[in-house]
């Protein structure tokens, strides 16, 4: 990200948060800090929040200090100070030819005091976290189409577009006070504004590219409120096209839900064949999400759409003559049970809560109770004045309060060949739809939470909790940035002895894409559609924090309470639940996590159907274990592509998926190109034998001044 403090130091680059010095001390190492180092190279870090904002002043004074210290060498001093970089420091450690301890765990959860765990920001501002995840996915689509179509995508019949604005906005969102939700409200609004501007430029590019790939100019429409079932074109048009673009390197099956007002529709696939579809009423939880000016259809049209790898499929939708009375779904025979060909979910008729999940394919039956609870946010007590805030999670009790209180969860059920769904109402501000889609091996939980009421003077931190009979032995598992799976142990740290002072917050970890518990026979995995905080506070239990609204600042720099406006935020999200044998579970959750992180995108058109109704940039799909990490324009944007592939399985977690894979590169842009050549991951220069720990000493320490 751009920063006014970025400087060029010596022959290397020093950026925000990476300023530093390397001090070469004499073997006596009289400096107290030196006693913590194993070589005579000592790192003195520079930079911190709220400090060093005047870069010119800081470097001018540091230049003087370096000159003064090094001048003492003429009087026998053996201390030499120089500007350095992490790679240069690691190079010197490598040259010392020592054996080093290996750290395999991470540094979570972090705390700066006995009751001050920085685990609240894992869940703060869930709407912004979701917007970031969606924007990252749409950026992938935008970048792919820009690479495949070239300049015709950037400048075409719909105007001038590009990926640069969205790429910059998504990059800025990675700041540790952006996606974390630890900014003030007006700053969060500005981050969202930047993302929206990037979306607008990418939508122009996508429309241009689709007109080239589809062979015709259509009036493309991007309905950005489909998550609340609002889309004027589908609500009013007699016929329209649904284009599903899939950025993944394998064919995908995706459920489509569109708001409509008609009572009868026919859907056709790219070959003109009829696609099974069904109409269902818009749920009460969805209706309450709509603003008065939004409108919205009375019903939703549901069907399953398939799209090829790195490509799109176009489906036609035609409204038939309306019947006088809209058809009502048949009354279900078993109102507390939903199922498809792979799964069955049971609900308790007394409480209305989920009671059991069955994997019909693998013969697994697991009692599961799922419900929503809230922790009462601490405002400080006799142990510590620390309050819960944007950074800090500190409940005033280890026992959360049920959202439903002492009452019953009200339910209603819809069963069709394409979808079976049970709606749950926990409170006026907490709803959930539990769904099973035909042909899919997951349970979908679409939760709608907020605005969280705080008129009683209590800040609330809302969780979705799954309680099972699994003997998890204090262990649970979370992902690290969607890749490595890390084992977590309750009230335990692998590299030091822990004295636990916060039994809930001190056991919370970041969950970017999934969390699971298991025993020898069964694994329960919950996948998320955004980053959230999660834990297993008791054996057999998994919880994820979905929303939080707090009345006090936690004194970590934000300077305001996490209220998200006067009314608070109304948030909708999705969890997907997998129930499998541990030996094969990775085959499911690895691919599912990628599907949720890089989900397909729906584009609509009321002017007709593209001449080319299905397109794929790949001549054949990639193996399940290979993920297409990057396909984007590179260099001058006209003659080069950057293609990154990654093996997405860890060693030993899957019998087949963890095996090495060899593939042929079967992608070629429309504008042609030369055969591919290999580069380092950053996409510049040919491969080099330079070790990962840095460059040779001729580069490091080449200058002590800017």
TAHU-V664662 format. One record per pair of residues at least 4 apart in sequence whose C-alpha atoms are under 8 Angstrom apart, sorted by sequence separation. I is the first residue (numbers start at 1). GAP is how many residues later the second one is. D is the distance in whole Angstrom. If there is no record, write none. Layout:
BEGIN
i={I,I}
gap={GAP,GAP}
d={D,D}
END
This chain:
BEGIN
i={2,8,9,14,15,25,30,31,32,33,37,47,48,54,55,56,57,58,59,60,61,62,63,64,65,66,67,68,69,72,73,84,85,86,87,88,89,90,91,92,93,94,111,112,113,120,125,126,127,128,129,130,131,132,133,134,135,136,137,138,139,140,141,142,143,144,145,146,149,150,151,152,155,156,163,164,165,166,167,168,169,170,171,174,175,176,177,178,183,184,185,186,187,188,189,190,191,192,193,194,195,196,197,198,199,200,201,202,203,204,205,206,207,208,209,210,211,212,225,226,231,232,233,248,268,269,282,283,284,285,286,290,291,307,308,322,334,339,340,348,349,359,360,380,381,388,389,401,402,404,415,416,426,427,436,454,472,479,480,489,493,502,503,504,511,518,519,528,536,537,554,555,564,565,580,581,582,584,585,586,587,588,589,590,591,592,593,594,595,605,609,622,633,634,635,636,637,649,650,653,654,655,668,669,679,680,690,691,695,696,697,698,8,9,14,29,30,37,47,72,73,84,93,111,112,145,146,154,155,173,174,175,177,178,183,210,211,225,226,246,268,269,282,290,307,308,339,347,348,358,359,380,381,387,388,404,414,415,425,426,454,479,480,492,493,501,502,518,536,537,553,563,564,580,594,622,633,634,635,649,653,668,679,680,690,695,7,8,29,34,52,73,111,154,155,172,173,176,177,211,225,234,246,268,269,290,307,338,339,347,348,358,359,379,380,388,414,415,425,426,436,454,479,480,492,500,517,518,536,537,553,634,635,652,679,680,7,73,110,111,146,154,181,211,223,224,233,267,268,306,337,338,347,348,358,379,380,387,388,413,414,424,425,436,478,479,491,516,517,535,536,553,554,633,634,651,679,680,6,7,34,109,110,145,146,153,154,223,266,267,337,338,346,347,357,358,378,379,386,413,414,423,424,435,436,452,477,478,491,516,517,534,535,552,553,633,634,649,650,651,678,679,680,6,70,109,110,153,266,267,337,345,346,347,356,357,378,379,413,423,424,434,435,477,478,491,516,534,535,552,553,632,633,649,677,678,5,6,69,70,109,178,267,336,337,345,346,356,357,377,378,412,413,423,424,434,435,477,478,515,516,534,551,552,578,631,632,5,29,69,70,266,336,345,346,356,357,377,411,412,422,423,433,434,476,477,514,515,533,534,550,551,578,631,632,665,3,69,221,336,345,355,356,411,412,421,422,433,434,475,476,491,514,515,532,533,550,551,630,631,3,27,178,207,336,344,345,355,356,411,421,422,432,433,475,476,514,532,549,550,630,631,26,343,344,354,355,410,411,421,432,433,475,513,514,532,548,549,629,630,25,66,264,282,343,344,354,355,409,410,420,421,432,474,475,491,513,549,628,629,630,24,25,66,146,263,282,336,343,344,353,354,377,378,409,410,419,420,431,432,474,491,512,513,628,629,24,25,146,281,282,342,343,353,354,377,378,409,419,420,430,431,490,511,513,628,629,23,24,173,281,282,342,343,353,377,378,408,409,419,430,431,512,513,627,628,22,23,203,280,281,341,342,376,377,418,419,429,430,512,515,549,626,627,22,23,142,143,279,280,375,376,418,429,430,511,512,626,627,22,23,142,279,280,375,376,417,429,510,511,626,627,21,22,169,279,280,375,404,429,510,511,625,626,20,21,259,278,279,375,403,404,429,510,511,517,625,20,21,139,234,235,236,277,278,375,376,403,509,510,517,547,625,20,21,169,170,234,235,236,277,278,375,376,508,509,517,19,20,169,234,235,277,374,375,508,509,516,18,19,20,139,231,235,276,277,373,374,403,508,515,18,19,139,166,229,230,231,275,276,373,374,507,17,18,166,169,229,230,275,373,374,507,17,229,372,373,482,507,16,17,135,166,167,226,371,372,478,480,481,482,165,166,226,372,478,479,480,481,482,625,165,166,226,478,479,504,591,624,625,640,136,164,479,503,639,135,163,166,479,626,165,166,260,261,478,479,625,259,260,261,262,478,644,132,163,259,260,261,477,478,623,162,163,259,260,476,477,161,162,259,260,476,477,132,160,161,259,260,476,622,642,161,162,163,258,259,475,476,161,162,257,258,270,160,161,257,258,269,270,529,159,160,256,257,269,270,472,529,43,158,256,257,269,270,472,490,528,529,620,132,255,256,268,269,470,471,472,490,528,619,5,41,255,256,267,268,470,471,527,528,618,619,5,6,156,158,159,255,256,267,268,280,470,526,527,618,5,129,154,155,158,254,255,267,526,527,617,618,4,5,41,128,129,154,157,253,254,266,267,526,617,26,41,129,153,156,253,254,265,266,470,525,526,617,25,26,128,153,155,229,253,265,266,524,525,24,25,39,153,154,252,253,265,266,372,524,525,24,25,125,126,153,251,252,264,265,523,524,23,24,124,125,152,153,251,252,264,351,352,353,523,524,23,24,39,123,124,152,229,251,252,262,263,264,351,352,522,523,23,122,123,124,228,250,251,262,263,264,350,351,352,522,523,590,22,23,121,146,153,228,250,263,264,352,476,522,523,590,21,22,121,128,135,142,145,146,149,152,157,230,249,250,262,263,476,521,522,21,22,121,131,138,142,145,228,235,244,246,248,249,475,521,21,22,228,235,244,245,246,247,248,263,474,520,523,527,20,21,22,132,139,142,146,149,244,246,247,263,519,586,20,21,128,135,142,145,149,230,232,246,247,263,474,475,518,525,20,141,230,231,245,246,474,527,19,230,245,246,473,527,18,22,229,230,245,472,529,586,587,229,244,245,471,472,528,529,586,243,244,470,471,243,244,470,583,584,587,14,229,243,469,583,584,12,242,243,352,468,10,12,241,242,467,468,9,241,242,467,241,242,466,467,514,240,241,465,466,239,240,335,336,338,465,466,239,240,335,465,239,464,465,514,238,239,340,463,464,513,238,332,339,377,378,463,464,237,332,338,376,377,463,464,331,332,338,376,377,462,463,338,376,377,461,462,463,513,329,330,375,376,462,329,336,374,375,461,462,329,374,375,461,374,375,460,461,373,374,459,460,461,372,373,459,460,372,373,459,372,373,458,459,343,371,372,458,370,371,457,370,371,454,340,370,452,338,339,340,341,342,369,370,449,450,452,454,338,340,341,342,343,368,369,449,340,342,343,368,369,343,368,367,368,366,367,144,366,141,141,398,141,398,140,394,395,395,394,482,393,304,303,302,451,452,451,452,450,451,452,450,451,450,451,449,450,448,449,448,449,448,447,448,446,447,446,447,446,447,445,446,444,445,444,445,444,445,443,444,280,442,443,442,443,442,441,442,278,278,283,277,276,285,285,364,389,388,389,392,285,389,390,391,388,389,390,387,388,389,391,483,144,387,388,484,1,387,386,390,1,1,390,389,390,377,379,389,255,182,181,182,364,364,362,362,359,358,359,357,124,124,120,115,120,121,116,120,121,115,120,121,119,120,121,118,119,120,118,119,120,117,118,116,117,116,117,116,115,289,316,315,314,314,315,314,313,314,312,313,312,313,311,312,311,312,311,308,310,311,307,308,309,310,308,309,310,309,309,271,270,270,227,254,248,248,247,248,247,246,247,246,245,246,244,245,244,245,244,245,243,244,242,243,242,243,242,241,242,240,241,240,241,240,239,240,241,240,241,237,240,249,251,233,250,249,250,233,249,250,184,250,183,184,182,184,249,185,248,249,185,222,223,248,105,222,223,221,222,220,221,220,221,117,220,115,119,219,220,114,115,119,122,218,219,114,117,122,218,219,105,117,119,122,218,119,218,119,218,218,217,216,215,216,133,214,215,109,133,214,215,109,214,109,130,211,213,214,109,130,108,129,130,129,213,126,126,123,122,123,122,123,122,121,120,119,126,126,123,125,123,124,125,123,124,123,124,125,127,127,126,127,140,137,138,137,136,137,134,138,133,148,150,147,147,146,147,144,146,150,151,143,144,150,143,144,140,143,147,140,147,150,148,149,150,148,149,150,147,148,149,148,94,91,90,91,90,91,88,91,87,88,91,87,88,87,88,88,88,88,85,84,84,83,82,83,82,83,82,83,81,66,63,63,11,12,11,10,11,10,11,10,9,10,9,10,9,10,9,8,7}
gap={4,4,4,4,4,4,4,4,4,4,4,4,4,4,4,4,4,4,4,4,4,4,4,4,4,4,4,4,4,4,4,4,4,4,4,4,4,4,4,4,4,4,4,4,4,4,4,4,4,4,4,4,4,4,4,4,4,4,4,4,4,4,4,4,4,4,4,4,4,4,4,4,4,4,4,4,4,4,4,4,4,4,4,4,4,4,4,4,4,4,4,4,4,4,4,4,4,4,4,4,4,4,4,4,4,4,4,4,4,4,4,4,4,4,4,4,4,4,4,4,4,4,4,4,4,4,4,4,4,4,4,4,4,4,4,4,4,4,4,4,4,4,4,4,4,4,4,4,4,4,4,4,4,4,4,4,4,4,4,4,4,4,4,4,4,4,4,4,4,4,4,4,4,4,4,4,4,4,4,4,4,4,4,4,4,4,4,4,4,4,4,4,4,4,4,4,4,4,4,4,4,4,4,4,4,4,4,4,4,4,4,4,5,5,5,5,5,5,5,5,5,5,5,5,5,5,5,5,5,5,5,5,5,5,5,5,5,5,5,5,5,5,5,5,5,5,5,5,5,5,5,5,5,5,5,5,5,5,5,5,5,5,5,5,5,5,5,5,5,5,5,5,5,5,5,5,5,5,5,5,5,5,5,5,5,5,6,6,6,6,6,6,6,6,6,6,6,6,6,6,6,6,6,6,6,6,6,6,6,6,6,6,6,6,6,6,6,6,6,6,6,6,6,6,6,6,6,6,6,6,6,6,6,6,6,6,7,7,7,7,7,7,7,7,7,7,7,7,7,7,7,7,7,7,7,7,7,7,7,7,7,7,7,7,7,7,7,7,7,7,7,7,7,7,7,7,7,7,8,8,8,8,8,8,8,8,8,8,8,8,8,8,8,8,8,8,8,8,8,8,8,8,8,8,8,8,8,8,8,8,8,8,8,8,8,8,8,8,8,8,8,8,8,9,9,9,9,9,9,9,9,9,9,9,9,9,9,9,9,9,9,9,9,9,9,9,9,9,9,9,9,9,9,9,9,9,10,10,10,10,10,10,10,10,10,10,10,10,10,10,10,10,10,10,10,10,10,10,10,10,10,10,10,10,10,10,10,11,11,11,11,11,11,11,11,11,11,11,11,11,11,11,11,11,11,11,11,11,11,11,11,11,11,11,11,11,12,12,12,12,12,12,12,12,12,12,12,12,12,12,12,12,12,12,12,12,12,12,12,12,13,13,13,13,13,13,13,13,13,13,13,13,13,13,13,13,13,13,13,13,13,13,14,14,14,14,14,14,14,14,14,14,14,14,14,14,14,14,14,14,15,15,15,15,15,15,15,15,15,15,15,15,15,15,15,15,15,15,15,15,15,16,16,16,16,16,16,16,16,16,16,16,16,16,16,16,16,16,16,16,16,16,16,16,16,16,17,17,17,17,17,17,17,17,17,17,17,17,17,17,17,17,17,17,17,17,17,18,18,18,18,18,18,18,18,18,18,18,18,18,18,18,18,18,18,18,19,19,19,19,19,19,19,19,19,19,19,19,19,19,19,19,19,19,20,20,20,20,20,20,20,20,20,20,20,20,20,20,20,21,21,21,21,21,21,21,21,21,21,21,21,21,22,22,22,22,22,22,22,22,22,22,22,22,23,23,23,23,23,23,23,23,23,23,23,23,23,24,24,24,24,24,24,24,24,24,24,24,24,24,24,24,24,25,25,25,25,25,25,25,25,25,25,25,25,25,25,26,26,26,26,26,26,26,26,26,26,26,27,27,27,27,27,27,27,27,27,27,27,27,27,28,28,28,28,28,28,28,28,28,28,28,28,29,29,29,29,29,29,29,29,29,29,30,30,30,30,30,30,31,31,31,31,31,31,31,31,31,31,31,31,32,32,32,32,32,32,32,32,32,32,33,33,33,33,33,33,33,33,33,33,34,34,34,34,34,35,35,35,35,35,36,36,36,36,36,36,36,37,37,37,37,37,37,38,38,38,38,38,38,38,38,39,39,39,39,39,39,40,40,40,40,40,40,41,41,41,41,41,41,41,41,42,42,42,42,42,42,42,43,43,43,43,43,44,44,44,44,44,44,44,45,45,45,45,45,45,45,45,46,46,46,46,46,46,46,46,46,46,46,47,47,47,47,47,47,47,47,47,47,47,48,48,48,48,48,48,48,48,48,48,48,48,49,49,49,49,49,49,49,49,49,49,49,49,49,49,50,50,50,50,50,50,50,50,50,50,50,50,51,51,51,51,51,51,51,51,51,51,51,51,51,52,52,52,52,52,52,52,52,52,52,52,52,52,53,53,53,53,53,53,53,53,53,53,53,54,54,54,54,54,54,54,54,54,54,54,54,55,55,55,55,55,55,55,55,55,55,55,56,56,56,56,56,56,56,56,56,56,56,56,56,56,57,57,57,57,57,57,57,57,57,57,57,57,57,57,57,57,58,58,58,58,58,58,58,58,58,58,58,58,58,58,58,58,59,59,59,59,59,59,59,59,59,59,59,59,59,59,60,60,60,60,60,60,60,60,60,60,60,60,60,60,60,60,60,60,60,61,61,61,61,61,61,61,61,61,61,61,61,61,61,61,62,62,62,62,62,62,62,62,62,62,62,62,62,62,63,63,63,63,63,63,63,63,63,63,63,63,63,63,64,64,64,64,64,64,64,64,64,64,64,64,64,64,64,64,65,65,65,65,65,65,65,65,66,66,66,66,66,66,67,67,67,67,67,67,67,67,67,68,68,68,68,68,68,68,68,69,69,69,69,70,70,70,70,70,70,71,71,71,71,71,71,72,72,72,72,72,73,73,73,73,73,73,74,74,74,74,75,75,75,75,75,76,76,76,76,77,77,77,77,77,77,77,78,78,78,78,79,79,79,79,80,80,80,80,80,80,81,81,81,81,81,81,81,82,82,82,82,82,82,82,83,83,83,83,83,83,83,84,84,84,84,84,84,84,85,85,85,85,85,86,86,86,86,86,86,87,87,87,87,88,88,88,88,89,89,89,89,89,90,90,90,90,91,91,91,92,92,92,92,93,93,93,93,94,94,94,95,95,95,96,96,96,97,97,97,97,97,97,97,97,97,97,97,98,98,98,98,98,98,98,98,99,99,99,99,99,100,100,101,101,102,102,103,103,104,105,105,106,106,107,108,109,110,111,111,112,114,115,116,116,116,117,117,118,118,118,119,119,120,120,121,121,122,122,123,123,124,125,125,126,126,127,127,128,128,129,129,130,130,131,131,132,132,133,133,134,134,134,135,135,136,137,137,138,140,140,141,142,146,147,158,161,162,162,162,163,163,163,163,164,164,164,165,165,165,165,165,166,166,166,166,167,167,168,168,170,171,171,172,172,173,173,173,182,208,209,209,215,216,218,219,220,221,221,222,266,267,268,269,269,269,270,270,270,271,271,271,272,272,272,273,273,273,274,274,274,275,275,276,276,277,277,278,279,281,293,294,295,296,298,299,300,300,301,301,302,302,303,303,304,304,305,306,306,306,307,307,307,307,308,308,308,309,312,342,343,344,345,346,347,350,351,351,352,353,353,354,355,355,356,356,357,357,358,358,359,359,360,360,361,361,362,363,363,364,364,365,365,366,367,367,367,368,368,369,369,369,370,371,371,372,372,373,373,373,374,374,375,375,376,376,378,379,379,379,380,380,380,380,381,381,381,382,382,383,383,384,384,385,385,386,386,386,386,387,387,387,387,387,387,388,388,388,388,388,389,389,389,389,389,390,390,391,391,392,393,394,395,395,396,396,396,397,397,397,397,398,398,399,399,399,399,399,400,400,401,401,401,402,402,404,406,408,409,409,410,410,411,412,413,414,420,421,422,422,423,423,423,424,424,425,438,439,442,444,445,445,458,460,460,461,462,462,463,463,464,469,483,484,485,486,486,487,487,487,487,488,488,488,489,489,490,490,490,491,494,519,520,520,520,521,521,521,522,522,522,523,599,602,603,603,604,604,605,605,606,606,606,607,607,608,608,609,612,613,615,616,617,618,619,620,621,621,622,622,623,638,641,642,688,688,689,691,691,692,692,693,694,694,695,695,696,696,697,698,699}
d={8,6,6,6,6,6,7,7,8,8,8,7,7,6,6,6,6,6,6,7,6,6,6,6,6,6,6,7,8,7,4,6,6,6,6,7,6,6,6,6,7,7,8,6,7,6,6,6,6,6,6,6,6,6,6,6,6,6,7,6,6,6,6,6,6,6,6,5,6,7,6,6,6,7,6,6,6,6,6,6,6,7,8,6,7,6,6,7,6,6,6,6,6,6,6,6,6,6,6,6,6,6,7,6,6,7,7,6,6,6,6,6,6,7,6,5,6,7,6,5,6,6,6,8,5,5,7,6,6,7,7,6,8,7,6,8,8,5,7,5,8,6,7,6,6,5,7,7,8,7,6,6,5,7,7,6,7,6,5,7,7,5,6,7,6,6,7,8,7,7,8,7,5,7,7,6,8,7,6,6,7,6,6,7,6,6,6,6,5,7,7,6,5,8,7,7,8,7,8,8,5,7,6,7,6,7,7,7,7,7,7,7,5,6,6,6,8,7,6,5,6,7,8,5,7,8,8,8,5,5,6,8,5,6,6,8,5,5,6,8,5,6,7,7,5,7,4,6,6,7,5,4,8,7,5,7,8,4,6,6,6,6,6,7,6,7,8,4,5,7,7,6,6,6,8,8,7,8,6,7,6,7,6,7,6,7,7,6,7,7,6,7,4,5,7,7,5,8,6,5,7,7,7,4,6,8,5,6,6,5,6,6,6,7,5,5,6,6,5,8,7,7,4,7,6,7,6,6,5,8,6,5,8,6,6,7,6,8,6,6,6,5,8,7,8,8,8,6,5,7,7,5,4,6,4,7,5,7,7,8,5,6,7,6,6,6,7,7,6,6,6,5,8,6,5,5,5,5,6,6,6,7,6,7,7,7,5,6,7,5,6,7,6,5,6,6,8,4,8,6,6,8,5,6,6,7,6,6,8,6,7,7,6,7,4,5,6,6,6,8,6,5,8,5,7,7,7,8,8,7,5,7,6,7,7,5,5,6,4,6,6,7,5,6,7,6,4,5,7,5,7,6,6,5,8,7,7,6,7,5,6,7,7,6,6,8,5,6,6,7,6,6,6,4,8,6,6,5,7,6,6,4,5,7,8,7,5,6,7,7,6,7,5,6,6,4,6,6,7,5,6,6,8,5,6,6,7,6,6,6,6,7,7,6,7,8,8,7,8,7,5,6,5,5,7,7,5,6,7,7,5,7,6,7,7,5,5,7,7,5,7,6,7,6,6,6,6,5,7,5,6,7,7,5,6,6,4,6,6,6,5,7,7,7,5,7,5,6,7,4,6,7,5,6,6,7,8,5,8,5,5,6,8,8,6,7,5,8,6,5,6,6,4,6,6,7,5,7,8,5,7,6,6,7,7,8,6,8,5,7,7,6,8,6,6,7,7,5,6,6,5,6,7,7,6,5,5,7,8,6,5,6,5,6,8,6,5,5,6,7,8,5,6,8,7,5,6,6,6,7,4,6,5,8,7,5,5,8,8,5,6,7,6,7,6,7,6,5,8,6,6,7,5,6,6,6,6,8,5,4,7,7,7,5,6,6,8,6,6,5,6,6,5,6,6,6,6,6,6,5,7,6,6,7,8,7,7,5,7,5,5,6,6,6,7,5,8,7,5,6,6,6,6,6,7,5,8,6,6,8,6,6,7,5,6,7,6,6,6,7,7,6,7,7,5,7,7,7,6,6,8,8,6,5,8,6,7,6,4,7,6,7,5,8,6,6,7,7,5,5,6,5,5,5,6,5,6,7,8,5,8,7,8,8,6,8,6,5,8,5,8,7,6,7,8,8,8,6,7,8,5,7,6,8,7,6,7,6,6,8,4,7,8,6,5,6,5,6,7,8,7,8,7,7,8,8,6,8,8,6,6,7,4,7,8,7,6,7,8,8,5,5,6,8,6,6,7,7,7,7,8,6,8,7,8,7,7,7,8,6,8,7,7,8,5,6,7,8,7,5,6,8,5,7,7,7,5,6,6,6,7,8,6,6,7,5,7,5,5,5,6,6,6,6,7,8,6,4,6,5,8,6,7,8,8,5,6,7,8,5,6,6,5,6,7,5,6,7,8,6,7,7,7,8,5,7,6,6,6,8,6,6,7,5,8,6,7,7,7,7,7,7,5,6,7,8,7,5,7,5,6,7,8,6,6,7,5,6,6,6,7,6,7,7,8,8,7,8,5,7,6,7,7,6,6,5,5,5,6,8,8,6,6,6,5,6,6,6,8,8,8,7,7,8,5,6,7,5,6,7,5,7,5,8,8,5,5,6,6,7,5,8,6,7,8,6,6,7,7,7,8,4,6,7,7,5,8,5,7,8,7,6,7,4,7,8,6,7,6,7,8,8,5,7,6,6,5,8,5,7,5,7,5,7,5,6,7,5,8,6,7,6,7,6,6,7,8,5,7,7,4,7,7,8,7,5,5,7,5,5,6,8,7,6,7,5,8,8,6,7,6,6,6,6,7,6,6,5,7,8,8,4,5,8,6,7,5,5,7,7,6,6,8,7,6,8,8,6,8,8,8,5,7,6,6,6,6,6,6,6,7,8,8,8,7,6,7,8,6,6,6,8,6,5,5,6,6,8,7,7,7,6,8,8,7,7,8,6,5,8,8,8,7,7,8,6,6,5,5,8,8,6,8,7,7,6,6,8,7,7,5,7,7,7,8,7,7,7,8,7,7,7,5,6,8,8,5,6,6,6,7,7,7,7,7,4,5,6,6,6,7,5,7,6,6,8,7,6,7,5,7,6,6,6,5,8,6,7,7,8,4,5,7,8,8,6,6,7,5,7,8,6,5,6,6,7,6,6,4,5,7,6,7,8,6,6,7,5,7,5,8,8,8,6,6,6,7,6,4,4,6,7,7,6,6,8,6,5,6,5,7,7,7,8,5,6,8,7,6,6,5,4,7,8,7,7,6,6,6,6,7,5,7,7,6,7,8,7,8,6,7,5,7,8,6,5,6,6,8,5,6,4,4,8,6,6,6,6,8,6,8,7,5,6,6,6,7,4,5,7,8,6,8,6,6,7,7,6,8,6,7,8,6,4,8,8,6,7,7,8,6,6,8,8,6,8,7,6,7,7,7,6,5,7,7,6,8,6,7,8,5,6,8,7,7,8,8,8,8,7,6,6,7,8,8,7,6,7,6,8,7,8,7,7,5,8,7,5,8,6,5,4,8,6,6,7,5,6,6,4,6,7,7,5,6,6,4,8,6,7,7,5,6,6,5,8,6,7,8,6,5,6,7,5,7,8,7,7,8,7,7,6,8,8,6,7,8,6,7,6,7,7,7,5,7,7,7,5,7,7,8,7,6,7,8,5,7,8,7,6,7,7,6,7,7,6,8,5,7,6,8,7,7,8,6,8,7,8,6,8,8,7,7,6,7,6,5,7,5,7,7,5,8,5,6,4,5,5,8,6,6,6,6,8,7,7,7,8,7,8,7,7,8,5,6,6,8,4,6,7,7,5,5,7,4,8,6,6,8,7,6,6,6,7,7,7,6,8,5,6,8,8,7,7,7,8,7,7,6,4,5,7,7,5,6,7,5,8,6,6,7,5,6,6,5,6,7,7,5,6,6,4,6,7,6,7,6,7,8,8,7,8,5,6,6,7,6,8,6,8,6,8,6,7,7,6,8,6,8,7,7,7,7,5,8,6,6,7,5,6,6,8,5,6,6,5,8,6,6,8,8,6,7,8,6,6,8,6,7,6,6,8,6,7,7,8,8,7,8,6,6,6,8,5,6,7,6,6,6,7,4,7,7,8,7,7,6,5,6,6,8,6,7,8,8,7,7,5,5,5,5,8,7,7,7,6,6,7,7,7,8,7,6,7,8,8,8,6,7,8,8,7,8,5,8,6,8,7,7,8,8,7,5,7,5,5,7,7,7,7,5,6,5,8,7,7,8,8,6,8,7,7,8,4,6,7,7,6,7,8,7,5,5,5,6,7,8,7,6,6,8,4,7,7,8,7,5,8,8,7,6,7,6,8,8,6,5,7,8,8,8,6,7,8,8,7,6,6,7,4,8,6,8,6,6,5,4,6,7}
END
